C-alpha cells in the first residue's frame, strides 16, 4: 500500500493547532456505532464505523497526528519580537524592584512572556499560580519553551498546600486579588507565600489583561504583599485610601456605608515604573468580532412563572418556594427563570425549560462550538440535550470533535478556545468584566474573524443586561428598576 500523504498545513496554523485539528478529525472518522444483528437470544451488537471513510484516509490522519506532534515536541518555541522585548525589559525591572506587572491584553502571550522573563533571571524554582482550568495550557507553554528552571503550577484555592521556597512567583489574572476595602483570602495567601521565608524574597510577576477593571482602588491588594510595592508605607487599605481614594457614601440595606470605588488615577501613575503594558493592536491583531443576536420563545409555563413572581413576589409549589422578597432577589430569580432554571428558597434548583439548549443544539449542529452558561442547572440542561457530544474540560475539547460548556466566571480567563468555530452564550453575566474577557477566548494572532452568538429569551431581561455590560457597566439593581423590572 502506498505510504499515506500528510494533511497539509493550513495557512497560518501552528504545529500545535495542526495537531489538535488532526486529532479532532481522527475522532470524527473513527467514531463507531453499534449495529444490532440477529433475533431473539442470538441478537448481538456489532461495532461499525459511523462514517464510510477509506482506510487510506484514516492512515493519513494518523500519520499527520504523529508528524505534527513530533514537531511540537522537538522544536523549542520562538518568541515574537515584542514578547522578547517585554521579557528583557521586565527582567530589568525585576532586578531593580523585585516585581513587575505585565498588563498585556488577552492572546498577546502573557504566559509565555512571563516564563521567558523568569528564564532570564537565572532562577531555579518558579511557582505559577493560576486558575485550575488554565493549568494544562501553562504546562504546554512550559514544555514548548523548555526553560532552565523547575516549574510548579497550582490554582489559587490550593496555594496552602504548596511547601518550600521559590525564587520567583508568577500570579496569573492578578486583578482577582483586588477586592477592597478588605483583602480576600486569595490575596492574603499570596502575601504569605511571598513573605514566608523572609529575605531574600522571591521575585514576583503579576499578570492581567485588565488590572483594574472596575476601580483603580483594586490595585492596592494586588501588590500589598510585595516588599517593594509603591504603597508599602501604608499599613492597610484605609490609610492608603486617605491619600489615593475619594471616599463617598452609599446606601446598603437602609444604612450608609463608605464607598471606596473612586480611586485616583495617581494609583496607576505610582505603578508606572513597575508596569509594562501591551495591547492586541500593538501585537498586530486584526480581528473582526461579529456578535449575532438570536431570540428564542420559551415555554408558556416559563413566562407564567415569571409573571406570577413579578406580581406576587412568591410562587408556592407543592414542596418548594420561589421567593423574591427584595428587588435584588427578584432580579436574580427572573434572570434564572427566563433562561429556563430556578433556585428555590431551600437551596435546591431545577430545570424548568430546555428550550435554549434544544435551540443551540439544533442551530449549531454542524459546528464545533464553545458554550458559556451562568447557572449550574443550565449546564445540566445542556448535558441533558447534548449528551456525549458535550465536554467541560479543555483537553477533551481540543482533542475530539466534542463541544465544550464553560461557566462564564471560571471560563472567562486564562484559557483559549481557538479551535471553536463559534462562541454561544446560553446566558449572560451581570459583570462587564465577564463580557469583555469571555468574548476574547477565540482570539489568536492568525484568526481574522470571530463569531459570537447570544441566545436571548423573548421577553427576558438578557438584552437589557447586554446593553449595560457591552457599554462597560455592570448590570445593577438601578438598571433593573429603570427597565421596569422592579
N, C-alpha and C positions, 0 to 999 in steps of 0.2 A: 504493500500500500504506500502511496506517495506520502512523504513527510508533510504534515499539516503546516499551512502558512500561518503566520501570526496575524492577529487583528491589528490593523494599522492604527497608529496613534491619531486620535482626533486633534485637530489643530488647537494648540493652547493648553492641552491636558498634560498634567504632570504624570510621573511614573505611578504615584500613589492613586491618583484619580483613575488612571487606566486600569490599575489592578482592581480597584473596587468596582469599576464598570464591568470588567470581565467576570468578577465574582457574582455580580447581580445577574448577568446574562447566563452564567452557568447554573444558577439556582432556578432560572426560568426553564431552560431547555431540558434540565434533568429532573424536573418535578414529575412525580409519579402519582397516578390514581389507582384505586382498587376496583377491578372489574370482577363482578360475581359470575361464576360459571357453574353449570350443573344444576341438579334439582334435589330437593329433599335433603337427606343426610349427606349426600355427595356434593352439596353446594359448597364451593370454595371460592375464596377471593384470590385474585392474581394481580400482581403489580404490573402496570403498563405505563409507558411514558405518556404524559399528558399531551405532549406536542410531538408531531411527526417530524423529527429532525434527523438528517443523515448522520451516521457515526463520524464521518469526516469532519463535520462542523463541530460536533461535541469534542473531538480530539483537538481541533484548532483552538477552541476556547480554553481547554485545559492547558495547552502548551503556552498560550498567551498569558494565563494566570501565573505560571511558573516563570515566564520571561520577565514580566513587569515586577513580580515580587523580588526576583534576583537583582534587578536594577535598584529597587528600593533599599535592599539590604546591603548592597556592595558600594553604594555611592554616598559619600559624605555630602550633606546638603550645602549648597552655596547660598550665602545671604545676598539679598538685594543690596544695592549700593546704599540706600537710605538706612537699611537695617544695620549695616556695618558701621555707618557714620554715627548712628544713635548709640550703638554698643560702645564705640570708642569714647564718645562724649560722656556717656553715662558712667563709664569706668573712671573717668577723671573726676566726676562729681562724687562718686562713691569714695574714691581715695581721699578727697578733701573733707567731705562732710559725713561720710558713713552711711548715707542713704540717698536714694534718688526716686523720683516719682515719674513714671512713664505714662503720660496721658495720651496714649495712641488709640485712635478710633478703631472700631471693630474691623477685623480682617486685614489689618496692616501688619500683623505679625508680632504682637506684644510678647507672646510666649517665647518664640524663637530668639527674638532680640534680647530678652532678659537672660536667657540661658547662655547666649553668646557673650553677653556682658559679664556674667559670672565666670565664664571660662577665661576672660581677660584678666580677672582678679587673682588668678592662680590659687583658688581656694580648693579644699579637698572634700568638704561635705556641705551640700546645699539642701535646704528644705524648701519645698514648693507647696504652699497652702492654697487650696482652690476649692471649687465645688466638686462633689462626688462625680457628677456626670461629665466633668471635664478631664478627669484623671487619664483616661485612655488616650486622648488626643495629645496630652502633655508627654506621656510616655512615648508616643510616636515621634514627637519633635526631638525629644532627648536622644532616642535611638538614631534618628536621622542626622543629628548634629554630631553625636559621638564625642562629647567634650571630655576633658581630663579630670572631672570630679565625679564623686558619687552623689546620686540624687535620690532623696526620699520625697514622695508625694503623698499628701494627706488632705482630707477635707477638713474644713474649719471645725465641724462638730466633733471630730475625733482628735483634735490637737492635744488634748490632755493625755493621750496615750503615748505620745512621742517622748522618747528619752534621749539623752546625750547632748553634746554640744555641736552646734553648727557654725560654720564660718560665714554663711550667707543665708538669708531668709528672703524668699520671694512671696509676697502677698498678692494673690490674684483677685480681681474685682474688689479692690480695696475700699471703694465707696460704701460697701456693705458694712463697714465698721464705723460709719459716720453718724450714727444716731446721736441725738443731743436732747436735753442737756445732760442726761446720764449716759455713761458708756454701756454698751451691750456686753454680754458675756464673751462674745467673739473678740471684741476689741481688747478686753481685759486679758483674755488668753494669749493673744498675740503679744501684748506688752510683757506679760510674764515670761513668755518664751524668749523675747529679746533680752531681757534683763536677768534671766535665770542664773547665769554663772558670773555675772558682773563683768568687769573689764578683763580682756578686750571683748567688747560687744560685737555681735555679728553684723556684717553689712546688711542693709535692708533695701530691697527693691519693691516699690509699690506699683501695681498695675491697675489701670482703669481707663476705659474709653470715655466715661462720664464721671469724673472725680467728685463733682458737687452737683448732682442732677436737680436738686430741689432748693438748696440753700448753701451759701458759702460757709455757713456755720458747720456744715458736715465735715469740714477738713480737720477740725481740732482732734477728734478722737481717732482719726486715721493715723495720725503721726505722734500722738501724745506719749506713746511708749518708746519712741526713738530718742536716745540721749541728746543728739544734736539738732532736734527739730526747732524751728524758729519761734515756737511758743513755749519753750521749756521753762521760762521764768514764771509761768502761771501755774499754781498748784492744782487748779481744777478748771472746768469749763466756765463756771460762773465768774471767776476772776478774769479769764480770757474774754468773756462777753463784756466785761466792764469797759474794755478798750476797743473791741472789734465788732460788737453787735449793738444795733439799735433795738433795745428791748421795749416791746409793746405788751398789751394785754389782750386776751381773747376770752370768750365765754365758753366754758365747758360744763355741762350738767348743772347750769344755774349758778356757777361760781366763776369768778375771774381768776385767770392764771397768767403767768408771764409767758410771752411768746418770743422765742429767741431766733426766729426764722430769718430776720432781716440782717444777715451778716454783711459786713463791709467788704467792698472789693479789695481793700487793703490786705485781706487774708490771702488772696491769690497773689498779690504783689509780694507779700512776705515769703511765699512759697516759690517764687520765680527762680531763685538761684539753684533750687533743688529739683526743678521740673523740666522735663523735655516733652514737648507736645508734637504730635504729628497727625495729620488728617488723611482721610481717604483721597481727597483731591490732590494733596501733595504726593501721595503714593502712586498716582496715575490711574485711580479707579474711575471708570466711566460706566456707571451702572444706571440703567433705566428701570426704576422700580415702579411697576404698574399695580395699582390697587383696584380690585374689582369688588363690587358690592352685590351680593346675592340675597334675595328675600325669600323666606320660607314661611308658609302659613302653618302654624302649629295646630294641634287637635283642639276641637271645641272645648273639651274639658280643661285644657290648659288655660285658655282665656277665661273660662268660667271661674276657676280657682283664683286667678289674678284679680278679676273683677270683684269677687266676693271679699278678698283680702283688702283691697283698696277701700271698699265700702265699710266693712265691719272691723277691720284690723285683726281679725281672727278667723280661722277656718277650723272647725271642730270635726275630726273624723271619728271613726269607731274606737280607735286605740291611740291616735296621735293628734297633735295640735300644731297648726302653723300660726305663730303669734307674731304680730308686728305692732307691738305696743309703744314703739318710739319711731320717729321719722327715719332714723338710721336703719333700724331693723326692717322697716317697710321697703326701703331702697334695696337692701341686701336680698330680701326674700323675693321681690319682683325680679331682680337680676337673675336669680336662680330659676324661678318658675318659667319665665319667658323662654329660657333655653331648654326647659324640659326636666329639671330636677328640683328638689327642695330638701332642706334640712329642717327637721321638726324641732320643737321646743325640747324634746327629750334628748336630742343629740343624734338620733338616728336620721338617716337620709334615704331617699327613694328616687328612682327614675319614674317620672310622670309621663314622659313623652319622648320617643326615639326618632321623631320626625327629622331633626337636624342630622343625626347620624346616618339615617337612611338616605337623606338627600346627598350628603357628602360622598357616601359610597357609590351611589348611582351617578352623580355628576362627574366624579374623578376616577371612574372605574379603570380607565386605561393609563392612568398616570401614577408615578411614584411620588407620594406626597408626604409632607410633614404637617401634622395637625397639632395646633395649640388649643388646649382646653383650660378652663379655670377651676371648676369644681370636681372633686373626686368622682362623684356619681356620673359626670359627663364622660370620664374615662370608661366607666362600667358600661355606659350606653354604647360607646364606640366599640368596646370589646364584644358586646352582645351582637352588634350588627356586622362588624368586620371579621370576627372570628380569628382564625390563624393567620390572616393576611395583615395583622397589625402587631407591632412590637413597641416596646417602650425604652429600649437601650440602643445607643448609637452604633455599637459594634455590629449588632444584628442588622440594623438598617443599612449600614454601609456594605455588608457582605451578602445580602439577599435581595429579593425583589419586594420585600415587605414594606408597608408604610409605617411611619412612626408617630406616636402620640406623646406629647410632652406637656406637662403643666406649665403655664406661662411663666410663673415666678421662677421655677427651677430650670427651665429650658431657655430663658432669655439671654443667658450669659455663658461664655466660656466654651461653647460648642459650635460646630459647623454642620449645617445641613446642606452642604454644597451639592450633594447628589440628588436632592429633591428637585422635582420638576416644578413644584409649586408649594407655597405655604398656605394652609387653610386654617382659618380661625373659627373654631366651634363657638367660642365666646370671646369676650373682651374684658381686660382688666381695668380697674379704675385708675391705675397708675400710668402717668405719661412716660415714665422711665421704661416700664414694661413694653409699651407700644414701640418706642424708638429702638430699643435694644433687640427685641424678639424679631422684628421685621427685617433685621440685617443678618439673620442666621444663614441666608443663602449666598451672601455676597462674597465673591472672590475677585482677585485682580483680573482674571481672564473671563469673567462672566459679565456679559454686556446687558443682560436683561433678567429681571426677577419678577415673577408674578405672585401677587398676594391676593387671596380671596377671603372676604369677610362674609360669613353666613349670619345674617341678622333675621330674627323672627319678626314677622309682620306684626305691627302694633307694640313691639317690645321697646326696651329702653337702650338697646345696644347702639343705635345710631346716635343718640344723644351723648352717650359715653364717648363714642368715636370723635365727635366734633370737639370735645374738650381735650382729649389726650393727644389728638393729632395737632392741636394748637399748643402742645407742650404744657398743658394744665391738667392736674389730677381732677378726676370727676368727683365732686364732693356733694354733700347734702344741699349746699347752696345751689348747685346746678340742677339737682333733682327737683327741688322746690320750684325753681324758675321754669322748669319744663312741665310743671303741673303734676309732679309725682307725689307731692306730699304737702 
